[in-house]
């Protein structure tokens, strides 16, 4: 399994094990933990969100705003309102994928 496949799987697994099926992270922290460039981490998170496997959002100072409501990808990740954190939640399709395909990557 490649680092990227492992990363995608770990994101879904982590969300599945969290109490509210969601957690917050910084892309820098994910990059350090997984040995993947931060720009690629951001691309992978967007890919998982666009596939409908995770919800991806950030606090804009007033509310949690989904990734697709930000002007662009850079704006979401450059937002410092919540110390650069993005929030990830498991959607039913992501949970179903984990349960059906233990080798998901």
LINSULVEN-V813420 format. One record per residue. PHI is phi in whole degrees, -180 to 180 (999 if undefined). PSI is psi in whole degrees, -180 to 180 (* if undefined). D_LAST is the distance of its C-alpha to the last C-alpha in whole Angstrom. Layout:
# LINSULVEN-V813420
{{PHI PSI D_LAST} {PHI PSI D_LAST}}
This chain:
# LINSULVEN-V813420
{{999 132 7} {-74 166 8} {-58 -38 9} {-69 -43 8} {-63 -44 4} {-61 -42 6} {-60 -51 8} {-59 -44 6} {-63 -45 6} {-64 -36 9} {-62 -47 11} {-66 -43 10} {-64 -42 11} {-64 -44 14} {-62 -37 15} {-66 -29 15} {-94 -11 18} {-74 149 20} {-53 -51 23} {-97 15 23} {60 32 20} {-154 156 20} {-155 167 20} {-121 147 21} {-150 168 20} {-109 147 22} {-68 -28 19} {-63 -45 21} {-62 -43 21} {-63 -42 17} {-61 -44 17} {-65 -41 20} {-71 -31 17} {-108 -5 14} {66 34 16} {-122 139 15} {-56 142 18} {-57 -38 19} {-62 -34 19} {-74 -36 15} {-58 -46 15} {-63 -43 17} {-61 -44 15} {-65 -40 12} {-63 -43 14} {-63 -41 16} {-61 -47 13} {-62 -38 11} {-69 -44 15} {-68 -27 16} {-78 -7 14} {78 23 15} {-92 -31 13} {-133 158 14} {-96 143 18} {-135 122 19} {-153 169 23} {-145 154 25} {-77 127 29} {-101 10 31} {104 -19 34} {-126 -34 35} {-159 166 32} {-77 122 28} {-111 126 27} {-61 154 24} {-54 -36 22} {-81 -1 24} {-100 -4 27} {-81 152 28} {-57 -34 29} {-164 173 26} {-60 -42 23} {-61 -39 26} {-62 -41 28} {-60 -48 25} {-82 -20 24} {-86 -9 28} {-64 125 29} {-108 6 31} {-56 -37 32} {-114 41 30} {56 33 30} {78 11 27} {-80 144 24} {-114 155 22} {-114 135 21} {-123 133 18} {-128 149 18} {-85 127 16} {-96 162 17} {-57 -37 17} {-63 -36 14} {-67 -42 12} {-65 -40 13} {-64 -42 14} {-60 -44 10} {-62 -41 10} {-74 -30 13} {-85 -33 12} {-128 88 9} {-61 -18 9} {-98 14 6} {-49 136 4} {-143 * 0}}
